Amino acid sequence: MTEACITGWAHSTFGKSEQPDLEGLISEVAGAAIADAGLAPDEISAVFIGNFNNGFSRQDFPASLPMQAVPELRFKPATRYENACASGSAAVYAARDYIAASRGKFALVIGAEKMTGLPNAVVGDNLLGACYRREEGDTPGGFAGVFGRIAENYFQRFGDQSDALAAIAAKNHRNGVDNPYAQMRRDLGYEFCRTVSEKNPYVAGPLKRTDCSLVSDGAAALVMTDEDTARDMTKAVRFRAAVQVNDFLPLSRRDPTRFEGGATAWAQALETAGLGLMDLSFIETHDCFTIAELLEYEAMGLAPHGQGARVVLDGLTAADGKLPVNRSGGLKAKGHPVGATGVSMHVIAAMQLTGQAGTMQLPRADFAGVFNMGGAAVANYVSILERLA
């Protein structure tokens, strides 16, 4: 088997899109990613779509939608992949396997979601589809309520972590200022994120508005090919490791203060890559809520269980820290159009590794870590990426 490489990409602005529907979002990035890879559209062998939907769009069969914008894709195999908030990574991994198995030469991956056209209550209920409805489906506050309960459990066991959560929010909003694709490009500051106010009220449990990612529209796309072909292309980012780990869906079957599936995925990915965590130059991680990023610090091994707060409070994960986390602004500032998120994270990482991240660019970008999860650490994807020499 040959390893797959990312050789082109495209990324829409996240937020409230002027595109009327999912098809419009897909059309923004499909042809652009192919062109960025230096290919003609008819060179694409297969299409992979990441889309959660679950009521966000009445069009619940998106696999062939890219053909509307790129007619040359007609008669190519196209499939939609869904794994909750990790639907984008599910599509990325399927394309990687397709290339590695030599089933085709070039794969187009698109992640997209149209979320903003619905009332907040409907959005919240749709997102609850990513939890165990039988036990968690009536959680007040929707999916924010699920993570609010996780935060409550963590606070009860380890004390009030509001300082750390505010620091995570402030860090990611500060980083988002530099991301031209971000939904919120405003440095809110630590004090605003830490203080309960009319503009920053409690949403669920100890989580305030600044602790919650945004309802977003958006799309991202990338092109993959095999390593030998990639060497002759203008840019290429190689998968050094790609691991998926799934855990129980009900939180009642797990310790809600630990992301054990994420920890398992990280350990396996680093072992496969032959790297230690601090060998990575940066990480893009799934901060759907600030408590998630805190628990992810512990899952990836930056701190022991219950001590994740010190990671952000000591500045380790800041843009100028030893291991920058979410230099893009993360889901918190960039936005979280569910099906697009996993593809977006891989695109942002590829930009950094090839020196094309613009004002987000880090001075050191040798190895990237990407963590995308579906549900509350149910579907866990960890990628380790490097620039192909």
N, C-alpha and C positions, 0 to 999 in steps of 0.2 A: 504493500500500500504506500502511496505517496502522500505527503502532507499537503494540506491546502493552504493557500495564501490569499490575503485580501489585496486586490490590485486596483481598486477604484471605489469611489463612494459619492454619495450626495446626502444632503441634510436640509430639511425645511426648517423654518423658524417655528418654534413651539409656542403655543398660546391659543388664542381664539382666532382661528384661521378664516380667511375670506372664502376658502374653498367650501362649496355647499355640502360636500359629502365625502365619504371614504375614497371614492373613485378619483375625486379631484386631488386629494392628498397624495395618492399613489402616483398620479400623473406628474406631480411636481418633481419626483425623485427618480422614477424608473429610467427614463431616457438619459437623465443627467448623470446617473451613476455609470451607465454603459459608456457614455461619451468620456467621462473622467478616466475610465480604464483604457481609453484609446481604441475601443472596439466599435465595429458596426453592429447594429442590433441583431442581425441574423446570425451573429457568431455565438449568441447566448444559447446554451444547451438546455437549460431548465430554469424554472422560476419557483422561488420559495417565499411564501407570504406569512409573516407573523401578524396575527390579528386576534385580539381577545373577544371583542364585541360584547356578547352576553346582554344584548339589548341596547347597545349604544347606536347601532345602525340596523335598519330593516334589511339592508343588503348583507345577508349572512352567508354568502358564497362568493368570496372575493378573489379566488385563485386566478381567474382569467381577466380580472379588471385591468392589469397592466397592458393587455393587448389593445385596449381602447386608445391608449396613448402611444403605444409602440406596436403597430400592426405586424411588424416583422416577427413578433413573438408568437403569432398564430401557429398552431399545431405543435408547439413546444410543450412538454409536460409542465404543469403548474399545480402546486398544492398549497393549501393553507395549513399552518401549524398553530396550535393553541396550547398554552400551558400557563394560563392566568397572566400575571405581570411579567412572566419570563417567556411569553409567546415569541418575542423577537429573537431571543437566544435559541429557542427551540428551532426556529427557521434557520438561523445561522449554523447550528450544529448539524441539522439535516443536510444542508448544502455542503458542509465540510465533509460529511460522510460520503456524499454523492461524488465529490471530487476525489476523495481518497480512494474510493473503490473504482476509479477510472470509468465511471458510467457516462461521463461527459466532460467537456473541456472547460466550459465557462458556466458558472452558476450566478444568477441574479437573485439577491435576497432583499426583500422589502418588508419593513415593519411600519405599520400605520394604525392610527386610531382617531376617530372623530368623536369627541366626548362633550363638547361645550353646548350642543344644541338642546340639551335636556335639563329639566329642573334639578336642583341639587339633591332633592330627596330621591329622585330616580337614579341619579348618578351613584349615590351612596348605596342604594339597594342593588344596583348592577354589580358594584364592586364586591358586595357581600357574597357574590357567587364564587369568589376566590377563597372563601372560608368554608367550614363545615356547617352547612345550613341547619342540619338537624339539631346542633347544639348552640351554634353561634349566630344563626340567621336573624334572631330578634335583638341583636346587640344595638342599644341606642347609639346613635352617631355613625351608624354604618361601619365601613372598614376602619375609619378613624377610631371608632369605639373599640374594635378588636385590639388595635395597637395601644389604645388608652389603657385597656386592661393589662396588657403586657407591661406597660410602664408602671402601673399601680403595683403589680406583683414585684417588679424590680425595685421600686422605691421602698416597698415594705421590707424587702430582704436586705437592701444595701444602703438605705437612706435616700433622702431627697437628692435627686440628680439634676434638678432644674438648671443649675449653673452650667453643667456640661451640655445639656440639650440646647440651651441658648447659645453656647459657644459654637456648637455644630451648625446651628441655623445661621449664625452671624458669619461664620467662615464660608459657608456655601453661598450665601447671598453676596458676600464680598467677591468670591470667585466668579459668580455669575455675571458680574459687571463686564468682565472681559470676554464673555461668550456671545458672539453675534447671533447665535441660534436660541438663546435663552428667553424664556417667557418673562422672567422678572430680572431686569438688569439694574437692580438698585441695592446699594449697600445699606442695609437696615440698621446695622450696628448692634453691638452686644446688648446695650441697655434696652433698646426697643424690644429685642427678642426675649429678654429676661423678664420684662415687666408686663403684667396683666393690665390691659387697657381696653378702651372701647374699640380701638383698631386692632387689638391683639387679645381677644377674649379666649377663655378656655373653650376648647372644642369637645374634648373627650378625656375624662380623667385628668391627669396633670398636663396633658398636651394642649398647647395653645395654637392659635392659627399659624404662627411662625414655625411650629413643629411639624406641620403637615404639608405634603407636596400639593401641587396645584392641579386643578382639572384642566386638561390640555387637549388640543388637537395637534397632530404633527405626523411626520413621516421621515424615515431615513432608509437608505439603501446602500448596498455594497455589492461588489463583484468578486468572485473567488475563482481561482484556477489552481492547477497543480504547481508544485515548486519548480519543476524544470521550465515550464512555460513562463512562470513569473519572473525568472531570472532575466528574461529578455524584455521585460516591461519596464516602464519608467519608474514605478514604485511598487513595493511589495512588502507586506507584513505577514509574517509566518506564525502559525499556531505552534507554540512550544508545548502547550498542554491544553486540553479541553475536557473538563469533567462535569458530569451531571449526576447529582445525588437527590433522590426524593425521600421525604420523610412522611410520617403520618399526617393526614389532613386535620384531624381534631386536635386542638390544643390540649384537650383533656388527656391525651395519650402521651404528652410531652411535658418537659419543664419549660414553661413559657418564657423564662428568663435566660434561656440558652438557645442559640441557633445551632443545634447539633448537626443538622444536615449541612448547613453552611460550613461548619468546622471540618466535617468529614470531606467535603468537596475541596476545601482549601488544602488540607493535608495531602490529599491524593494528587492534586494539581501541582503543588510545589515538588512533591517527590518525583512525579513524571518529568517535570521540567528540569530537575536537578539543581534547584535554586532554593535559597532561604528567603523568607519573607522580605528581609531588609536588602536583598539583592535587587528587588523591584525598584524601579525609578518612581513609579506612581501607581495609584489604584483609582479606578472608577467603581464605586460601590452603590448599592441600591438603597438610598436614603428616602424611601417613600414617606417615612416619618423619622424624626431625629433619633427616637429611641432605637430604631432599626440600625442606624449607623453606629450607635453606641454598642449595641450587641454584636454588630459585625466586627468591630475592633477586636472584641474578645474571640469571636469565631475564627478570625484570620490569624490570631496569635499575637496581637500587639500588646495584650494585657491579660492577666488572669481573670477568671470569672469574678464579676463584681467590682473590677477595678478599671473598667473602660474609660471612665471619666478622666482619669489622669492623662490619657493619650491626647485628647483634644485640649485640655487645660494647660498642658505643658507645651503645646504648639507643635507636636510631632507631625500632625497631619495637615498643618497649614501649607499654603502654596510654597513657602520658603522653608518648610520643615524637612526633617529627615526622610519622611515618606508622605508626600502630598496625597491627599485623598479628596476626590471630587474637585479637581481643578476646573472642571467645566461648570461648577455650580451645583452639580448633582441633580437629582430629581427635584430637590427642594427649590432651586432657582431656575434650572433649565426647563422644568416641567416634566410631566409624566403621562404622555399619551400611551396608554398601557402597551399596546402591541408594538409600538415603535421603540420603546425604551431599550430593549436588549440590543437591537441593531444600532441605535444611536450610541450606546456605550462602546461598542466595538469600533464604530466610525471615529469617535472622539479619540480613542486610544490609538488608532492607526494614524490619525492626524499628528498626534504628539510624537509617535515613533518615527515618522518621516519628516519631522520638522515643519509641518504645514498647519500648526495649530494657531498661528497668528498671535494675537495678544494673550492667548492662553498658554503659549509655548513655555515649557519648562526648560531650564538649562541642561538638565540630564534626562534623557529619555531613551534608555537602553532596553528595559524590560517593563511591560505593562501588566497589571493585574486587573481583571474585570470580574465583578460579582453581580449577577442579576438573579433575582429570586421571584418565584411565583407564590402568591399567598404569603403567609407568615412563616417564611423559611421552609416551605413545603417542597417546591421545585427549586433546586439550587444549582446554578451554573457558574463555574469558575474557569476563565480563560487566562492563560499566560501567553502574551504576545511579544514578538521581537521583530525588528526590521530584518528583512532578508538581506544578507551581505551581498 
